[in-house]
């Protein structure tokens, strides 16, 4: 039985507040052979500079240290790619370091940048992430990604991540979905929603107007996951600029407070030691005392259906940002929907729904921009960018892209960054005639979850408008 000491459960403390000043991203695609990686990175950086009415040269003058995330050197056939990108951006001889934590690499890059500012080491940092996944065949790319699993214990289960998640999906479907066809339909609705939202995003590589039946009839990759349940192999870049308060307000009059935390869990999924469910602020022990009776087979935690790392990242982040109930205190979320089942699992890990009840978040309509059941705004819209399923999963950039998307809603500038016809034309994409503004009105706070492997490393990034900070319940 795993237990935690109070020191381990201590909410992280910062020496100074940290602000997100701006962020940007390139186009995303399965293959972008006409552009080198450094060109995509420059596009992301240029967008970030222009967002705060600066030239790239002006913005660079503020940067003190740099953090770069890219998952696999193999994809771009370039070891120490961070040094190359740092050089191409013209940021030598400033200090820089590369970050690699699998699928959570983008979020981890933000985590390291956040700590550099919070500690006082730097007053302005660049967090940049990218991935180059188009220089190898898909099967080879899947093999590289699978190498991030425990090759002694995990790899024999399925060898590629779709196989790993298929096993978890089967277990979740059996225990919490009660093997009902309706649960499989709920999974499909996530793919329909996220790919549909991607249609409104000029950056997105996988926009599709599809139905639940389209998902259920798409080819099986690893049962019960089908092709349209799965995220995308991608090329692209995203960046964020984090600053202390003084520097933030020198660069812009509207920075956002940012909190970034992380949790981890062993790669050996089938050998995870049991423990009591760590409770989030909006939960009580009583609500889980009969979990095994309501859902036979669920009485072992963390079992094979949840991500302890996500729960720990959310626990720390909620404590830092004084979030009590995510469905009440947050206005939108970007979650790591590598597969439709992982989306549902994450709803529970971060406390949007209790364990066993993740499906109700979709079925209630709370996760939509506009609730399909009521026609009113969704209570907590999720993955309005299109997520990993519809927008991209250029691994090193993913967690950063998610945070930038959340920030654009809180800044009230989502439409500005997604509607402009010039951007659609520049990316060679056709803006749909039924383009919809997905701006969340009056957004004040939001969260992004960046996730690696089968929950081996997870980060939580919470963005808060400074005028809408929450006080602790005991304040």
C-alpha angles and dihedrals in degrees: 000000000000117000131181130222120226089247090059091049093049112128108244116257125212127212089218137002119268127217135200105224102177145331141194144186142200128232114284127222145153087247131010102174093161092066132058119225092252090055091055089049091050090051091054092047092047092052090051091051094046091049088069094036095255131126116239089250092054093049093048091060089069098050116104104172137006137219120197128193128197122148106213130024087197093070095061096030088233126117116207091019090167090068091052093049092045089055094046091051089054094240100127129150093030116107117266139170135192122236126208123176102141116248091355093059094113093050091044090052088056089047092056093044090049092053092049091059096037091053094050094243091121132014094202127025138177119225109192129173135179144158133206106201101153100079094075132052116263094251091052090047091052089052092053091050091048089055086073087070124085098275093201098050110014106035095064088059095066113328094222127058094246086061092051093050092043089061091050091045091053091050094046091046091051096047107031101016090046088220090285121157087222090067091054087051090053090054089052092051089062091057091048092050098046097043088047093053089049087065088071093052119084090198093057123108100192110047112155137167100216142149134229088257090055089056094046092049096046116109118285112248097176115344126287090014116083130192094268091051092064135086125242135262102232151183121213149089140244134183143187134197116219122190145170116256098266094049093042092059091046089059100040142358093227114050122157127229110244133199122186125186137165144207134185142199135190119276089229095094096176091049102051111137117240124246142159113285108266105234126230120215094266094050136081132199090241093066090062101038093097097033092117091052095049092044111025110215095032099093094101118077132233086008119154100303106061140057113231090186091061091049092051093047090050091046092056094041095049089050092051095046096036092241110165103172117012093207090056103031101040126064100199141358137205108208132189101257097175084149130007090248093053088055090057092045091053093052086065099040093056095043101251085126131006119259110285095024104075093117091065091067089066098035093050091055091235092126095057128092086231115023106240090208098053107017089232127115113288114255095233112005115207132206099355087165089066090258123230090311096057108016109034150289103216085158103216090046100041102088091043092049089052093052093047090051091052090048093053090058093050090047088051090234103110095112092047090056097043108032102054108118091209090064092049090050094046090053092047093241132135115237108225117246088230093053109162130203105236095186111144103229116238093357109183105166136020143167138217124200118204114192137191132204113323090334099305092138129009133176130197120206117191121190121197131183105237091233091057105050115148123230122226114264090247095047 
